[in-house]
């Protein structure tokens, strides 16, 4: 039961943290990074096709990663809501 209370407490900390200026500052920095990366995407248009494809895929993955970072508190809240966060013990020698 105390483990459940601990999960709820952690979720509340995350929910409150999302509302802070600190988190808003982080979101602004991530948005600025996304914008800079998107601007760099325009700079690669003159590259040969194979190099352009590689650079463009890298840019797309960077943007996806930054967007995932923006969702970190929500992802943690969802993870804490799961009923069982324990790692399974797959001991092959256990009977």
C-alpha beads as a LAMMPS data file, in Angstrom:
LAMMPS data file: protein, C-alpha beads

95 atoms
94 bonds

1 atom types
1 bond types

-500.0 500.0 xlo xhi
-500.0 500.0 ylo yhi
-500.0 500.0 zlo zhi

Masses

1 110.0

Atoms # bond

1 1 1 0.000 0.000 0.000
2 1 1 2.833 2.410 0.795
3 1 1 4.263 1.688 -2.669
4 1 1 0.984 2.893 -4.209
5 1 1 1.080 6.038 -2.096
6 1 1 4.638 6.604 -3.218
7 1 1 3.578 6.276 -6.883
8 1 1 0.750 8.759 -6.371
9 1 1 3.123 11.168 -4.661
10 1 1 5.570 10.915 -7.548
11 1 1 2.803 11.482 -10.068
12 1 1 1.686 14.597 -8.195
13 1 1 5.254 15.929 -8.161
14 1 1 5.432 15.448 -11.935
15 1 1 2.045 17.086 -12.513
16 1 1 3.073 20.066 -10.400
17 1 1 6.461 20.235 -12.092
18 1 1 4.869 20.567 -15.528
19 1 1 3.274 23.827 -14.394
20 1 1 6.537 25.452 -13.267
21 1 1 8.593 28.094 -15.035
22 1 1 11.493 25.645 -14.946
23 1 1 9.667 23.159 -17.185
24 1 1 8.400 25.960 -19.431
25 1 1 12.007 27.091 -19.881
26 1 1 13.025 23.568 -20.856
27 1 1 10.138 23.363 -23.328
28 1 1 11.172 26.677 -24.862
29 1 1 14.753 25.437 -25.249
30 1 1 13.535 22.220 -26.879
31 1 1 11.250 24.184 -29.228
32 1 1 14.160 26.442 -30.175
33 1 1 16.312 23.393 -30.875
34 1 1 13.591 21.899 -33.071
35 1 1 13.291 25.161 -34.992
36 1 1 17.067 25.348 -35.522
37 1 1 17.166 21.771 -36.765
38 1 1 14.267 22.436 -39.137
39 1 1 16.102 25.503 -40.434
40 1 1 19.192 23.354 -41.034
41 1 1 17.018 21.027 -43.068
42 1 1 16.756 23.763 -45.685
43 1 1 20.560 24.018 -45.864
44 1 1 20.981 20.437 -47.067
45 1 1 18.872 20.803 -50.216
46 1 1 21.962 21.189 -52.426
47 1 1 23.585 17.930 -51.278
48 1 1 23.817 14.880 -53.562
49 1 1 20.733 12.663 -53.314
50 1 1 22.283 9.899 -51.200
51 1 1 23.859 12.326 -48.752
52 1 1 20.665 14.407 -48.647
53 1 1 18.634 11.318 -47.773
54 1 1 20.992 10.385 -44.956
55 1 1 21.136 13.927 -43.536
56 1 1 17.363 14.336 -43.821
57 1 1 16.706 11.078 -41.979
58 1 1 19.083 12.183 -39.237
59 1 1 17.278 15.513 -38.928
60 1 1 13.911 13.781 -38.733
61 1 1 15.159 11.464 -35.958
62 1 1 16.606 14.399 -34.000
63 1 1 13.272 16.207 -34.170
64 1 1 11.398 13.066 -33.080
65 1 1 13.783 12.668 -30.142
66 1 1 13.326 16.277 -29.010
67 1 1 9.539 15.926 -29.256
68 1 1 9.784 12.784 -27.110
69 1 1 11.782 14.717 -24.511
70 1 1 8.990 17.283 -24.336
71 1 1 6.623 14.489 -23.270
72 1 1 8.902 13.150 -20.523
73 1 1 6.754 14.118 -17.512
74 1 1 3.620 12.658 -19.119
75 1 1 5.497 9.491 -20.042
76 1 1 6.732 9.127 -16.472
77 1 1 3.230 9.663 -15.099
78 1 1 1.907 6.981 -17.445
79 1 1 4.709 4.634 -16.442
80 1 1 3.893 5.145 -12.767
81 1 1 0.227 4.362 -13.451
82 1 1 1.104 0.888 -14.681
83 1 1 0.145 -1.749 -12.172
84 1 1 3.466 -3.599 -12.145
85 1 1 6.726 -1.784 -12.822
86 1 1 8.913 -4.620 -11.594
87 1 1 11.305 -6.278 -13.983
88 1 1 10.522 -9.939 -14.473
89 1 1 13.168 -12.347 -13.264
90 1 1 13.774 -14.759 -16.091
91 1 1 16.093 -17.130 -14.270
92 1 1 16.526 -20.140 -16.575
93 1 1 17.678 -22.324 -13.650
94 1 1 14.704 -21.617 -11.426
95 1 1 12.263 -24.535 -11.076

Bonds

1 1 1 2
2 1 2 3
3 1 3 4
4 1 4 5
5 1 5 6
6 1 6 7
7 1 7 8
8 1 8 9
9 1 9 10
10 1 10 11
11 1 11 12
12 1 12 13
13 1 13 14
14 1 14 15
15 1 15 16
16 1 16 17
17 1 17 18
18 1 18 19
19 1 19 20
20 1 20 21
21 1 21 22
22 1 22 23
23 1 23 24
24 1 24 25
25 1 25 26
26 1 26 27
27 1 27 28
28 1 28 29
29 1 29 30
30 1 30 31
31 1 31 32
32 1 32 33
33 1 33 34
34 1 34 35
35 1 35 36
36 1 36 37
37 1 37 38
38 1 38 39
39 1 39 40
40 1 40 41
41 1 41 42
42 1 42 43
43 1 43 44
44 1 44 45
45 1 45 46
46 1 46 47
47 1 47 48
48 1 48 49
49 1 49 50
50 1 50 51
51 1 51 52
52 1 52 53
53 1 53 54
54 1 54 55
55 1 55 56
56 1 56 57
57 1 57 58
58 1 58 59
59 1 59 60
60 1 60 61
61 1 61 62
62 1 62 63
63 1 63 64
64 1 64 65
65 1 65 66
66 1 66 67
67 1 67 68
68 1 68 69
69 1 69 70
70 1 70 71
71 1 71 72
72 1 72 73
73 1 73 74
74 1 74 75
75 1 75 76
76 1 76 77
77 1 77 78
78 1 78 79
79 1 79 80
80 1 80 81
81 1 81 82
82 1 82 83
83 1 83 84
84 1 84 85
85 1 85 86
86 1 86 87
87 1 87 88
88 1 88 89
89 1 89 90
90 1 90 91
91 1 91 92
92 1 92 93
93 1 93 94
94 1 94 95
